[in-house]
Each structure stands twice: as structure tokens, then as C-alpha cells.
Amino acid sequence: MNKTTTDFRQLKIDREDMLALTRRMTVKRTSITRIAGAYMDPDGFIDGTFNTRFLKLSDPDKAKNLEIAKTIPFAETNRNLRRYVIPEVSRGRESMYQLLMGARTSGLENDALLDIFYEMLAERYRADQEYGVFLFHDRYDIPAKAADHVRLGESEQMFEYLICAVCPVTGDYEPGEPECGFLFPAYAQGGALINCIDIYQADEKRPHGELEELLLGNGSTSFF
């Protein structure tokens, strides 16, 4: 079901950076603004999509979806969650990189871009059962800290990012544990690594290499 991963340039992830994000992923503290997604059958046919403000969800639904989102940054760093530099050739016009940048800038409110993303993923993704693609948009206010790392209170900047989780679904589209996903852009030392992406694989021995190839590409990926 899975392909062998391609050898792309990798960077180390600092576990504390990921914990800074996941600490906020509770019903009371979350800053996630929106959740969107699609449901696919094993052949890549899109059964349906959704897109809503996160705050409109009930508390139980918020908690369930936060667990899905949290799986990606909370994964074991540099093993299940790995950081890749997106090659310059794959960041040009009409690339997947530009599509993700557009989805991030729009706060997941551009359904046309999202539909293209779902279609491109469905064309490549290898699955033996129905699955769901869950996208989250978050704006994290980065706490200002003094030189001794004591928190000062007022934030100095904001980290705006996307989380994607691909999960098997059963019954009435009930999601299971994410099989793979990503965090874009990567986060390090209080800011965005705009040309990097953190890719999650639940089984690092049998990864979904097709997801890495879609995200990192070879410069040929186009959404027009």
C-alpha cells in the first residue's frame, strides 16, 4: 500500500517547539480558527467535503478533532515526525507549496484551493479503506520572553500554520488514528520556517511515500 520514501533534505526538530504548540490544543485554550476536510473511498473518489469555523463545534467535537490535530506535532520528533526542506524547484508558481501558502493565507476559507488539494491527494494516496483528510488552521500568538526565557506576557509575533491529518474512517465517517499528515510551515525558535514542512508517518517503516512526493515534489506538481 505504501511507497518507499524519496531522499529529501531533512532538518532536526526541537521537541520543545512542538510541545509549545500542543500545550494550546485543549478545548479551553485552543486558537484553531477553522477545520475543513474531505472523505474519500479507496479509489480516490471524494464522497463529500466540509468546512466550518472551529468555534461552532460542540465541546465534544472540538475535543475529538483536537486529538486528531494534536497527533501530528505531538508525534515522536525526528522519527514519526520529520522536517524536510521543500526544494526550491518545488516552490515555484502553480506548485503544491504555493497552494498550501494560499490555503494558509486564506485561513482555509478558499474552497477552490482546498478542492484542488483533495483531488491531488486522492489521485496519489494509497488506501485499502475509506479515509478522511482533516485540515486545521491555527494562529498561535508566540509568547514574548526575556533573555533568561521568563515569559513577559505580551506576544511579539504570530505563527500561522496548517495541520493536515489523513485518517481511516469507518461507519458514519468516524475517524481512526491518523496514518500520516503534516504541519506547514514548520515551526522553530519562535517563528515559521517558511520553506520547511514537518511530515508525519504513523508507521515510519511503511510510510506513505506518495504523500511526501506530493508535498516535496520535483518541481512538476501543478494545480492548473
Secondary structure by P-SEA (a helix, b strand, c coil): ccccccccbbbbbcaaaaaaaaaacccccccccccccccccccccccbbbbbccccccaaaaaaaaaaaaccccccccccbbbbcccccccccccaaaaaaaaaaaccccaaaaaaaaaaaaaccccccbbbbbbbbbbbbbbbbcccccccccccbbbbbbbbbbbbbccccccccccccccccccccccccccbbbbbbccccccaaaaaaaaccccccccc
